[in-house]
Amino acid sequence: MPVETDPTTGQTTTGHEWDGIKELDTPLPRPVVWFYAASLLFAAGCFVLLPAVPYVTDYTRGLLDHSSRAAVMTEVEEANERRREAHADLLAAVPAALEAGTGLGDRAAAVLFDDNCAACHGRDLAGQPGFPDLRDDEWLWPNDLEGIITTIRYGVNADHDDTRASEMPAYGRDGLLAQADITAVAEFVLEIAGLDHDAALSAAGAVVFAEQCASCHGDDGRGGLANGAPNLTDDKWLYGGGREAVLDILWTGKSGVMPAWDGRLDEIAIRSLALYVHNMQ
């Protein structure tokens, strides 16, 4: 297509024409050219000075060797150091001293609890089916401050070498007891819990209980804090009370899990949570 000069503007055309309209070969405005050149220079400078190109195992560091991640980690460590200094008393005190009422603790403990514990135990610590009420005195493990710290740190049935273990066998599902024995021992449990029961079956169930259950729950069914076995004589039922619930537990067994927070929360957070739970009882 022929290139012409537009008689009105004096500019050359591109040679393109649509329905008699010819396109002028108008140059870019100078400010646009300057900004474009400046952006290229800026990009080239960033490429040379800052991290820019990733490859298989690393990336180009740039002349400044700047790392946003390293800067953030430095700021986090500085913040943690200030936090450790602010809570030096909490870290230094032994559990017995804390329990005696030193007034130590972290006001953020309630937030820590909401973020990490409330999903299971509830924001009011009242628990729900399968998750214990933390406000009462019916605990499977010691509920003094040292005991609470240990439970938070290592968990129960958790993936930790030092976790506490507590498991109710599945007497029915695994064929450990006959159905008749399970029915009988369920009536005995209902009796010692003060619930309606079949007296004849309960008498037979007492024998089964002594042979199969007393080693964990005790001869009187009151359990023990040393092995995580619940007290069967009160009205605190983690998985529900009544005949149907007791039979289900005996048949299928139970093995609840409390996560181990060691390595996920630092010592300040663990002690603050323990103190918060202890004070809320």
N, C-alpha and C positions, 0 to 999 in steps of 0.2 A: 504493500500500500504506500502511496506517495506521501512524503512528509512535506507539509506546506507551512507557510507562515500565516497566522491569523491576522487579517488586516486591522481588526479592531484593537487587539491587545499587543500585537507585534510579537507574540510568542509562537514558537513552532508547535505543530500538532504531533500527535503520536502516530498518526496514520490511521487511527481507528475512527470509524464513522457509523452512526446508527440513525437511520431515518433522516439523514441530512445534518445531523448534529455531530460535529467533529470534536474529538477529545484533545484538549490542550495538554502539552507536556509541561505542566506546572511543577517547578521544583518544590521540595519540602521547605517550610519556613525555617529560617536560620535558628530560632530558639529550639525547635524540635531537633534539628541536627546536633546542636550543642548538647542538649540533654541526653540524646542518644549516645553521643561520644563519651559524655561523662559517665553514663551508666556502664558502658563497656570498660572504661578505665577502672571504675569502682569494682566491677565484677572481677577484673583481672587482679586487682590488689587483694581482694578477699581470697581469691584462689591461691595466691602466693603466700599470704600471711596467715590464713586460718585453715582449719581442717576442711577438706573439700571432697576428696574422692575416696570412697570406700573400695576395699578389695577383699580378698578371701578371708584373711585373718586380722586385718588391721585397716588403717586408713591413712591418707597423707596428713601429716601433723601441721604443716604450715610453719613459717618462720617464727611465729609467736608461740607455737606449741600450746595453744589455748585449748582447754577442755571444759565444757560446760558441766559435765558430770563431775569432774574433780572439784570444780568450784562449789557445786551444790553439796557434795559430800563433806567438803571442808566446813561449809556453813552448818550442816547438820551436826557434825562433830562438835563444833563450837557451841551450838545450842544444847547438845547433850551434856557438855562439860558444865555449862551454866546451870543446867537442871540438876546435875549431881552435886554441885556446890550448894544449891538451894535446899536439897534434901539430904544433906550430909548427916543430920541427926537421925533421919529415918533409916539410913543405911547402917549407921553405927550401932543403933540400939538393938539389943537382942529381943526376940519375941516376948519373953517374960516381962521385960521392961515396957514394951509397947502395950502389952495387955494390962499392965498395972495402971495405965492411964497417964502416959507422958504428954498427951495432947498432940502427938505427932500424927501426920497423915497428909494426904494430898487432896485438896479441894476438887481436883479433877478426877478423883477416884470414881465419883458417880458417873461421870462421862465415860470413863474407862469401862465401867460395868455395863452401861447402856450399849457401848460399841461392841463389847466382846462376850458378854454373859447374858444380857437381857433376852436374847432370842430364845434361849432355853428356860432360864429361871424367871423371866418376867422382870419388868422394870421395878416392880414392887418386891422382888425376891420371893414371891409366893409360889413360884414353880408352876408346873402343869403335869398332866399324866406322863410319867416316864422321866420327869425332871424334878428333883426334890425342892421342897420349900426350905429356904435358907434362913428363915426367921425364927424357927422353933428350935427345940433342943433334941429333936429326934434325928440324929445324924448316923450314917453308916461308918463314919470315920471320926476321929477326935475333932471336936469343934472349938478347941482352944486356938489361940492365934498361930502357934507353931504348927498345929495340925492342919489348919486352913492353908497356910503357906505351902506346906508339903503337898496338899491335894491340888492346889492351883499349879504349882510348879511341875509336878510329875503326872497329874491326872489319874484317872481310874480306867483300867482296861485300855489304856492309850498306847500309842506307838512310841514308847519310851522305855529304856532299859530299867529305870527305877520306878515305873508306874505301879500304882496299887492295883491289885487284882481282886475282882469280886464277881462271881458267876453263879447263877442258879441253874443246876443241871436240868436238862429236858428229860424228866423221868419217864414220860409217856412216849414221846417221839423217838427217843433213843433206846426204848425197850428196857429201861433200868428197873421199872416196877410194873407189875400187872395192873390192869385197869381197876380191879377190886381194891388193891392196896392204895392206889391214888385216890379213889373215892373215899376210902376210910380215913386216910391222913388229912384229906381236905376237911372232913367233918371235925377232926381233932383241932385243926388250926382255927376253924370257926369257933369252936368251944373256948379255946384259950384267949381268943380275941373278944369274947363276950357276945357273940352273935348267935342267932338261931342255928341249931345243929341237930343232927341225929345222934342221940346218946349212945345207942348200941354200936353204930359204926364208929363213933368217936373213940370208944374203948378199944376197938381193934386198931384204930388209927394211931393211938398212943404208942402201941408197940412198934409200928412201922416208923413213927417219928423218932423214937429212941434209937432205932437202928440206922436210919438213913439221914435224919435231919439235925439231930441234937449236936453233932460234932461242929456244926457251924452256928446254928441258932441257939444252942444251949439246951440243957434239959428242961428249962422252964419256958423256952421259946422267946427269951428276951434278947437274943442276939448278942453281938459283941463288937466293940469298936476296933478290936484288933484284927478282925478279918472281914469287915464290911458286911456282916450278916445283919439284916434288919430285925427289929423287935416285932414279933408277931402278935403281941398281946395288947397293943395300943390301937388307936384308930387312925394312924398315919399309914396310908397305903399308897405306895409309889405308882402302882399299876392298877389301882382300883380294888376295893374290898368286895366281899360277898362271895357266895358259893361259885358262881360262874367264873369270876376273876381268879379265885384261888385254884380252881381246876385248870384253867388255862395256863396259869403260871407253872403248875406242877407238870403239865403235859408238854409245854413248849419251852420252858426255861426262860430265863432273862439274863441279859448281860449288857447293861447300860454302859455308855462310854462318856467319860469326862475328859476333854482334850488336855494334853500336857502343854502348858504355856511356856515351859522352859525353852529359851531360844526364840520364842515369838514375842514375848514381852520381857523387858529388862527387869532388873531386881527392884528398881523403884516402883514400877507398875505393879509387880507381883505383890510387894509388901503393902502398897497403897490399897489394892483390891482386897487383900486379906484383912486389913484393918477396917476397911469399909464394911465388909460382910460381917466381921466380928461385932462391930458396933451396932449393926442393924438388927442383930438377933434380939 
